[in-house]
Amino acid sequence: MTSGQRAQRTGKSWISRWDPEDEGFWNSEGRPVARRNLWASIASEHIGFSVWSIWSVLVLFMLPEHGFSTTPEQKFLLLSAVTLVGAILRVPYTLAVPILGGRNWTIVSTALLLIPTGAAFFLVQNPDTPFWLMLALAATAGLGGGNFSSSMANINSYFPEREKGWALGLNAGGGNIGVATVQLVGLAVIALFTTSAGQLVPLFYAPLVLLAAWWAWRSMNNLVNVRSDIPAQLSATRDRHFWIMSLLYIGTFGSFIGTGFAFGLLLQAQFGLAPVQSAGIAVLGPVIGSLIRPVGGRMADSLGGARVTLWVFAAMTACAAVLVLAVQASQLGLFIGAFAVMFVLTGLGNGSTYKMIPSIYAAKAEDAIAAGEPREEALARTKRVSSSMLGLIGAVGALGGVAINVTFRESFAATGSTAPAFLAFGAFYLLCALVTWAVYLRKPARAPEGARTAETAAPAADAAETTTR
């Protein structure tokens, strides 16, 4: 490290010693600092999610009587573009934390949300905007999607292994509920000012963006020992568990964010509900899924992440089958009820999968220590990698939201129904259940004595079930 880099990591916002695994340090100094950073992080991430999902509300205001000629297929494409940008930005956002510091990057990334709020304020008042320009400007809302990965990577460094399931679940759940909050704001605007006042939704968020940035500046810290090692962090993508966990997170978070964006539009396009009805019902799903996410993390702490994840995917498969029947029979009540259950399941699965990721790398650290690597070096290295993986897996998982909206668009364009889309989702959830069982729960064949290799040293089944009981 150069003297310039050392100078940048000094000052009252930087913490030089941070060892949450030391119970004495954690109980005397660490816990209050970690919690203070957690609450500010949740506020920033919450606003980020609200801005990321703002177009899931604004498309309900884009009606012919207000001069808009956008079709349902174009609206699904718009939501797909916003989701895609948010997913892509999660990669650089994750890597920005060790480079700039968690506090510093939270302030910057939060302030950047003024760009999409300004774009939304302009677009919703100008229905004659060419669709390609609307698509490009609306896509800047993806800046809010990147916040999740940097926030999770940052908070992962603050908490000990035994409390990560709950802490990460709380951080993510507090952010995820921003999907519901923005829908509540949209519902209030429709109820009070009618569908002609869509510009009030982004206007409402502009001061909240500034408030969240101020809170981060006032309350958060940077950790000196969280350093940038981009080649090492990205090298972990060569680990098979990175891609397996990415697949599972596509199934849980991708389903949450994709259906959260599309739920109101589905009610409007599939069942012909009015905007105020669509917004009123659509808000329930993201609320349920967000609030239940910390419970999924807590269940994973107690029961094991892989077990909870397997149960979730099995239930999601059955739920997708019910949604197919509901669409084919035009049963709105059954459709809403099954969707509510689906949101519960995605929330539980989001919490359980995110518990599995640091557990896998914690088990790898223990194997490295057993093989002779100094304990402090092994723990520091795997914490860097697991923090990076949380963000990068979050990026891949968010692509599932893109796939959800693209599948809805193609299904609706081809058949006028979303039943084929739900059929495809059910098949994917079944695949995820089988992968979870085969990789993380099926008992592996016993290796010969003394044949413990790097690949068998920490079987994924054991790693995923590593918990502090």
DRENTIVEX-21720 format. One line per field, with one value per residue (C-alpha): residue in one letter; x, y, z negated. Coordinates in steps of 0.25 Angstrom, whole numbers, always signed. Each point is the difference from the previous one (the first is absolute). Layout:
BEGIN
type = [A; ...];
c1 = [X; ...];
c2 = [Y; ...];
c3 = [Z; ...];
END
This chain:
BEGIN
type = [M; T; S; G; Q; R; A; Q; R; T; G; K; S; W; I; S; R; W; D; P; E; D; E; G; F; W; N; S; E; G; R; P; V; A; R; R; N; L; W; A; S; I; A; S; E; H; I; G; F; S; V; W; S; I; W; S; V; L; V; L; F; M; L; P; E; H; G; F; S; T; T; P; E; Q; K; F; L; L; L; S; A; V; T; L; V; G; A; I; L; R; V; P; Y; T; L; A; V; P; I; L; G; G; R; N; W; T; I; V; S; T; A; L; L; L; I; P; T; G; A; A; F; F; L; V; Q; N; P; D; T; P; F; W; L; M; L; A; L; A; A; T; A; G; L; G; G; G; N; F; S; S; S; M; A; N; I; N; S; Y; F; P; E; R; E; K; G; W; A; L; G; L; N; A; G; G; G; N; I; G; V; A; T; V; Q; L; V; G; L; A; V; I; A; L; F; T; T; S; A; G; Q; L; V; P; L; F; Y; A; P; L; V; L; L; A; A; W; W; A; W; R; S; M; N; N; L; V; N; V; R; S; D; I; P; A; Q; L; S; A; T; R; D; R; H; F; W; I; M; S; L; L; Y; I; G; T; F; G; S; F; I; G; T; G; F; A; F; G; L; L; L; Q; A; Q; F; G; L; A; P; V; Q; S; A; G; I; A; V; L; G; P; V; I; G; S; L; I; R; P; V; G; G; R; M; A; D; S; L; G; G; A; R; V; T; L; W; V; F; A; A; M; T; A; C; A; A; V; L; V; L; A; V; Q; A; S; Q; L; G; L; F; I; G; A; F; A; V; M; F; V; L; T; G; L; G; N; G; S; T; Y; K; M; I; P; S; I; Y; A; A; K; A; E; D; A; I; A; A; G; E; P; R; E; E; A; L; A; R; T; K; R; V; S; S; S; M; L; G; L; I; G; A; V; G; A; L; G; G; V; A; I; N; V; T; F; R; E; S; F; A; A; T; G; S; T; A; P; A; F; L; A; F; G; A; F; Y; L; L; C; A; L; V; T; W; A; V; Y; L; R; K; P; A; R; A; P; E; G; A; R; T; A; E; T; A; A; P; A; A; D; A; A; E; T; T; T; R];
c1 = [+0; +5; +1; -11; -9; +4; -4; -13; -4; +2; -10; -11; -9; +10; +1; +14; -3; -13; -1; -14; +3; +7; -11; +6; +2; -14; -7; +8; +2; -4; -15; -5; +9; -5; -14; +1; +6; -11; -11; +6; +3; -15; -5; +9; -3; -15; +0; +8; -10; -11; +6; +4; -15; -6; -4; -8; -9; +1; -4; -14; +0; +3; -14; -6; -9; +13; +6; +8; +0; +9; -5; +1; +12; +7; -2; +5; +13; +1; +0; +10; +10; -1; +3; +11; +8; -2; +5; +13; +3; +1; +13; +8; -8; +5; +14; -1; -1; +14; +6; -8; -5; -14; -4; +6; -6; -14; +0; +4; -10; -11; +2; +0; -15; -3; +2; -11; -10; +3; -2; -13; -5; +2; -5; -13; -4; +4; -8; +5; +15; +5; -1; +15; +3; -9; +6; +14; -4; -9; +12; +8; -9; +9; +10; -9; +2; +15; -2; -4; +13; +9; -8; +0; +15; +2; -9; +6; +13; -6; -6; +5; -4; -10; -8; +1; -13; -8; +8; +1; -15; -4; +9; -6; -14; +0; +5; -9; -12; +3; -7; -13; +2; +1; -13; -7; +5; -6; -13; -1; +3; -11; -10; +3; +3; -5; +9; +3; +10; +11; +11; -2; +5; +15; -2; -3; +13; +10; +1; +0; +13; +7; -5; +6; +13; +1; -3; +11; +10; -4; -1; +9; +14; +11; +8; +15; +1; -10; +10; -1; +5; -8; +8; -2; -15; -3; +8; -11; -9; +8; -5; -12; -8; +0; -8; -9; -4; -2; -10; -7; +0; -6; -11; -3; +4; -2; -15; -2; +5; -5; -14; +0; +2; -10; -11; -8; +1; -4; -13; -2; +3; -5; -12; -4; +1; +0; +13; -4; -5; +13; +9; -8; +1; +15; +5; -3; +10; +13; -4; -2; +13; +8; -4; +1; +15; +6; -8; +6; +14; -4; -5; +13; +8; -8; -3; +10; -1; +0; -12; -8; +3; -4; -14; -2; +3; -9; -11; +2; -1; -14; -4; +4; -9; -12; +3; -1; -14; -4; +3; -6; -13; +0; -1; +5; -1; +8; +10; +2; +1; +10; +8; +0; +6; +10; +5; +1; +8; +10; +2; +4; +8; +8; +3; +5; +8; +7; +4; +6; +10; +8; -1; +6; +12; +1; +1; +11; +8; -1; +6; +11; +3; +1; +9; +10; -4; +1; -14; +0; +4; -10; -12; +4; +1; -13; -7; +4; -4; -13; -4; +4; -8; -13; +0; +4; -10; -10; +3; -2; -13; -6; +1; -11; -9; +4; -4; -13; -5; +6; -8; -13; +2; +2; -11; -10; +4; -1; -12; -7; +2; +11; -3; +12; +9; -4; +1; +15; +2; -5; +10; +11; -3; -1; +14; +5; -6; +7; +14; -1; -3; +11; +11; -3; -8; +3; +10; +13; +7; +11; +13; +12; +8; +10; -6; -6; +3; -3; -14; -4; +6; -12; -12; -11; -10; +8; +4; -15; -4; +11; -7; +3; -10];
c2 = [+0; +14; +11; +7; -12; +0; +15; -3; -10; +9; +9; -1; -7; -12; -11; -7; -12; -8; -15; -4; -14; +4; -1; +10; +10; -2; +1; +12; +8; -7; -2; +15; +4; -11; +3; +15; -3; -10; +10; +10; -10; -5; +14; +2; -13; +2; +13; -7; -11; +10; +7; -13; -4; +14; -4; -12; +11; +10; -9; +0; +15; -2; +0; +4; +11; +6; +0; -13; -11; -10; -14; -11; -6; +13; +2; -14; +3; +13; -7; -10; +11; +6; -14; -3; +13; -2; -14; +4; +11; -9; -5; +14; +4; -12; +2; +15; -3; -5; +11; +12; -5; -4; +14; +8; -9; +0; +15; +1; -11; +6; +14; -6; -4; +15; -4; -10; +8; +12; -8; -7; +14; +5; -13; -2; +14; -1; -12; +4; -4; -10; -14; -2; +12; -3; -14; +6; +10; -9; -10; +10; -5; -12; +8; -4; -14; +0; +5; -13; -7; +10; +1; -15; -1; +11; -5; -14; +5; +6; -12; -13; -13; -5; +13; +2; -7; +9; +13; -3; -3; +12; +9; -6; -1; +15; +3; -10; +7; +12; -7; +0; +14; +7; -8; +6; +14; -3; -4; +12; +9; -7; +1; +15; +6; -11; -6; +13; +3; -10; +10; +1; -14; +3; +14; -6; -8; +12; +5; -14; -3; +12; -4; -15; +6; +9; -12; -8; +12; +2; -14; -10; -4; -5; -13; +1; -15; -1; +1; -1; -13; +0; -12; -8; +4; -3; -13; -6; +0; -12; -8; -9; +5; +14; -4; -10; +11; +10; -10; -2; +15; +2; -9; +8; +14; +1; -5; +10; +12; -4; -3; +12; +9; -7; -3; +12; +0; -15; +4; +11; -8; -14; +3; +15; +6; +15; +7; +3; -15; -5; +9; -3; -15; +0; +6; -12; -9; +7; +4; -15; -4; +11; -2; -15; +0; +2; -12; -8; +4; -4; -13; -3; +4; -11; -11; +2; +8; -11; -7; +13; +3; -14; +1; +14; -5; -12; +9; +10; -11; -3; +15; +2; -12; +7; +13; -7; -5; +14; +6; -10; +0; +16; -2; +14; -4; -13; +8; +10; -11; -8; +12; +4; -14; +1; +14; -7; -11; +9; +8; -12; -5; +13; -1; -14; +0; +13; -8; -11; +8; +5; -13; -7; +9; -1; -15; +2; +9; -11; -10; +10; +2; -16; +0; +9; +14; +10; +2; +16; -1; -11; +7; +14; -6; -8; +12; +8; -10; -3; +15; +1; -13; +6; +12; -8; -11; +11; +6; -14; -2; +13; -5; -9; +12; +3; -14; +1; +13; -5; -13; +7; +9; -11; -9; +12; +4; -15; -5; +12; -8; -1; -15; -5; +9; -6; -14; +4; +5; -12; -9; +9; +0; -16; +1; +9; -10; -12; +8; +4; -14; -6; +9; +5; -11; -13; -8; -1; -14; -1; +4; -10; +3; +11; +4; +13; +10; +14; -3; -11; +8; +8; -7; +9; -7; +2; +14; +4; -6; +7; +7; +5; -7];
c3 = [+0; +4; -10; +8; -3; -14; -1; +6; -11; -12; -7; -9; +10; +1; -10; +0; -9; +3; -5; -2; -2; -13; -10; -10; +11; +6; -14; -4; +12; +13; -1; -2; +11; +9; -3; +3; +13; +3; -2; +9; +10; +0; +2; +12; +6; -2; +8; +10; +2; +0; +12; +7; +0; +2; +14; -5; -5; +11; +11; -7; +3; +15; +5; +13; -6; -4; +14; -2; +11; -6; +1; -11; +7; +1; -15; -3; +8; -7; -14; +6; +4; -14; -6; +9; -3; -15; +2; +8; -10; -12; +5; +0; -13; -7; +4; -4; -15; -3; +10; -6; -14; -3; -6; +12; +10; -7; +0; +15; +5; -8; +6; +14; -2; +3; +15; +2; -9; +9; +13; -5; -4; +14; +8; -7; +4; +14; +7; +14; -4; +11; -7; +3; -8; -11; -1; -1; -10; -9; +0; -9; -11; +0; -8; -12; +3; -2; -14; -5; +3; -6; -12; -2; +2; -10; -11; +2; -5; -13; -6; -6; +7; -11; +3; +15; +4; -8; +3; +15; +0; -8; +10; +12; -5; -4; +14; +7; -6; +8; +11; -8; -5; +13; +4; -12; +4; +14; -6; -9; +12; +8; -11; -4; +14; +10; +11; +6; -11; +2; -1; -15; -2; +4; -6; -14; +1; +3; -15; -5; +9; -6; -14; +1; +6; -13; -9; +6; -1; -14; -5; +8; +0; +9; -4; +2; +1; +12; +11; +15; +6; +13; +7; -12; -2; +14; +0; -9; +12; +4; -12; +4; -13; +6; +12; -8; -10; +11; +7; -14; -2; +14; -5; -13; +2; +15; -2; -11; +7; +14; -5; -10; +12; +9; -10; +2; +15; +0; -8; +10; +13; -4; -8; +5; -14; -1; -4; -14; -2; +6; -9; -12; +1; +6; -12; -9; +7; -2; -14; -4; +7; -6; -14; +1; +5; -14; -5; +12; -5; -15; +5; +8; -13; -8; +10; +11; +13; +10; -7; -1; +15; +4; -7; +7; +14; -2; -4; +11; +10; -5; -1; +14; +4; -7; +7; +13; -4; -5; +13; +9; -9; -1; -15; -6; -14; +2; +8; -11; -11; +7; +3; -15; -3; +11; -6; -14; +6; +8; -13; -8; +11; +2; -15; +0; +13; -5; -13; +8; +7; -12; -6; +12; -1; -15; +2; +10; -10; -10; +10; +4; -15; -2; +12; -7; +5; -12; -6; +2; +14; +4; -7; +6; +14; +0; -6; +12; +9; -6; -1; +15; +3; -7; +9; +13; -2; -3; +14; +7; -9; +5; +14; -4; -1; +15; +4; -8; +8; +13; -2; -3; +12; +9; -6; +1; +14; +5; -7; -7; -13; -10; -3; +9; -8; -13; +5; +4; -14; -6; +8; -4; -15; +1; +6; -12; -10; +6; +1; -15; -4; +9; -4; -14; -7; +7; -8; +8; +2; -11; +5; -3; -12; +2; +14; -5; +11; +2; +6; -10; -12; -2; +7; +3; -8; -12; +3; +3; -13; -9; -10; -14; -9];
END
